[in-house]
Amino acid sequence: MGNPLATAFGTASSSATLPVTINALEEKNGVDPKIARFVLPIGATINMDGTALYEAVAALFIAQMNGINPNIGQVIAISITATAASIGAAGIPQAGLVTMVMVLDTVGLPSEAVSLILSIDWLLDRFRTAINVLGDSLGAGIVAHLSKGELEELERVEEPQLEMINVKKENGKVNEAMSN
């Protein structure tokens, strides 16, 4: 998983990392291509663990920087909104900044406070992306492990049952043919 994580850190984009991640899971980790090519694109779009964690922590940081002590209801609202916003975030660099405004508005924090974290967001975005890619990869590995039996059964059903038969021609030569 070194190549996908390095690519994620270098590009800060889950979408740009997708081909490298698919290749690593299929070639180096033995995940079935059907699973890797289905789970990873969904994960790159929906499973934004790092972004959800970042937005919740950043919102709490901004609240504290503004002298606001959020109560338990506000913390829960921040957590739910950050999770929902991360699902809708694009897999491109710094997409979390756009959804951060929504999280801040939910609890009445000033949206211009995003500028407090703007200067370090480029670095944090790289770590978030690496976390997201790792989470997607682990999810695909878990799905592959849990559905191993079903995949083997599916391959057995789809595999055509071919057998060799000998066919004699009129001139006496024997040709081998395939039949079902």
Stockholm file with secondary structure:
# STOCKHOLM 1.0

chainA/1-180         MGNPLATAFGTASSSATLPVTINALEEKNGVDPKIARFVLPIGATINMDGTALYEAVAALFIAQMNGINPNIGQVIAISITATAASIGAAGIPQAGLVTMVMVLDTVGLPSEAVSLILSIDWLLDRFRTAINVLGDSLGAGIVAHLSKGELEELERVEEPQLEMINVKKENGKVNEAMSN
#=GR chainA/1-180 SS CHHHHHHHHHHCCHHHHHHHHHHIIIIISCCCHHHHHHHHHHHHHHCCHHHHHHHHHHHHHHHHHTTCCCCHHHHHHHHHHHHHHHHHSCSSTTHHHHHHHHHHHHTTCCGGGGHHHHHHHHHHHHHHHHHHHHHHHHHHHHHHHHTHHHHHHHHHHHSCCCEEEEEECTTSCEEEEEEC
#=GC SS_cons         CHHHHHHHHHHCCHHHHHHHHHHIIIIISCCCHHHHHHHHHHHHHHCCHHHHHHHHHHHHHHHHHTTCCCCHHHHHHHHHHHHHHHHHSCSSTTHHHHHHHHHHHHTTCCGGGGHHHHHHHHHHHHHHHHHHHHHHHHHHHHHHHHTHHHHHHHHHHHSCCCEEEEEECTTSCEEEEEEC
//
